[in-house]
């Protein structure tokens, strides 16, 4: 038992270091850093490059990677992204950091090379020394992890409480405006905070690499697990975050003593422990009514904030011509492309239907849900099961499955109504991760990675016919969304999105409106999942990983969260562009589309309305400029000598 506790404390210490970084950056900047795992991967990969690939001495490689490269990365990211996010809306903050988490790992792999073997060393010299105090097994990497957490806590506590630098950081947390008025540069303090956060991210990444592996998935899991400790601390209390992180590590380790390591149950339960912790604390906060989003800065910051700063950007309503033109172009693609590219286009159209649910829940409802891909997975797996095992017609199975998934979305909507935007995002992400581990990975659905066979209708077996079928379904659902906007219910949804307080004043019910959006968005997502299963001709659980859903959301919001046609553009681009790069460009450039998708989401910090609305605004400005130049030329000139 003692060996399990010791191992759990080491794992919990890594979680605690990550949680400390997340808490410090959130309370000082108002940004919850979803890119923490990507930053940890970047530093850990650079350490591996110096120590293993270049043969540097371990202490020098660790100092340069963690002590120099990590803070430099934090300063660079602050200059490029984080300094623009403080007063932005919660949606922009979340999606911009998600975009960074999408773009940074493939960019690092493009520069340093893709690792085939993800086994990585920690900070202990090789071979790693092993000790047996009181019968427990402790290796040097674990001892270094304990020491690292102790140093972080002691140094962090001393700096924040007893130094002038700590006073400046606490002042920045209370009010950026008052901090500036006192003669302290908020920018310099923020740079220091983000540099320290990147250092902790690198330290956590290097420490967890020997057990989790030097992979994006391992670092992302580290980030998601640390979220639980941060949520328990209500995003503010560092001691609480550290205590919960240690408890989480111990529970994760001790529970393995009572489970068969080769059993499917162990593979499902052990990775779910951090997310079960998070779910319990989130529900506790919701019941107590203490899970609202704290506004960034103090009262003075909000008083001097520029008008509409941080508010959702005004969405422009495009005319019918542009959406119809996009539909016509996409409809022509299956008619002119060969079978392979027609199949890619069909997959993109099916994905666009799932993204349309994000348009509903985020663009229309203003709710930041990160589990639409999970609803799509439920719809796909249930439809495939009905078709293959019960003999249902494929399209009827897709429709009935979508109806059956709706209650899940309604219940989730009811549970999250009292939560703030950030907590809603974390609840829905947690729900998706639990569903992935506890439901999708079951043998009935996973089937050794092959999923469940999903046949297409007999009259739509070829890719061309299926692509047109998927486009017809998207067009019908898109028309429904457009009509919903114009209806009385749609006007109520718009009012609630802009101001819940004002909507209550007008007598609108917040609960019915959000439940309506939740139900419709869940139905559309499940239909999209069924179409994806038809496109793949198999319901593959691995295709519906919640972290893949973050990439989907980043692509959609980059294009535009509200335009219906934006979902179609985003879906086709996400499905087709990677194949274009893989087919016509060198292999090492295959991930460039993912990098572009991620940086597109990062650009939301400057253009929150998305690419479509941004270009529409630029075209209107160009048109007004041309009209302004034409107007003086058309005015009649005054004859010389005539009085004006």
Secondary structure by P-SEA (a helix, b strand, c coil): caaaaaaaaaaaaaaaaaaaaaaaaaaaccccccaaaaaaaaaaaaaaaacccccccaaaaaaaacccaaaaaaaaaaaccccccccccaaaaaaaaaaaaaccaaaaaaaccccccccccccccccbbbbbcccccccaaaaaaaaaaaaaaaaaaaaacccaaaaaaaaaaacaaaaaaacccaaaaaaaaaaaaaaaaaaaaaaacccccccaaaaaaaaaaaaaaaaaaccccaaaaaaaaaaaaaaaaaaaaacccccccccccccaaaaaaaaaaaaaaaaaccccccccccaaaaaacccccccccbbbbbcaaaaaaaaaaaaaccccccaaaaaaaaaaaaaaaaaaaaaaaccccccccccaaaaaaaaaaaaaaaaacccccaaaaaaaaaaaaaaaaaaaaaaaccccaaaaaaaaaaaaaaaaaccccccccccccccbbbbcccccccaaaaaaaaaaaaaaaaaaaaaaaacaaaaaaaaaaacaaaaaaacccaaaaaaaaaaaaaaaaaaaaaaaaaaacccccccccaaaaaaaaaaaaaacccccaaaaaaaaaaacaaaaaaccccccccaaaaaaaaaaaaacccccccaaaaaaaaaaaaaaaaaaaaaaaacccccccccc
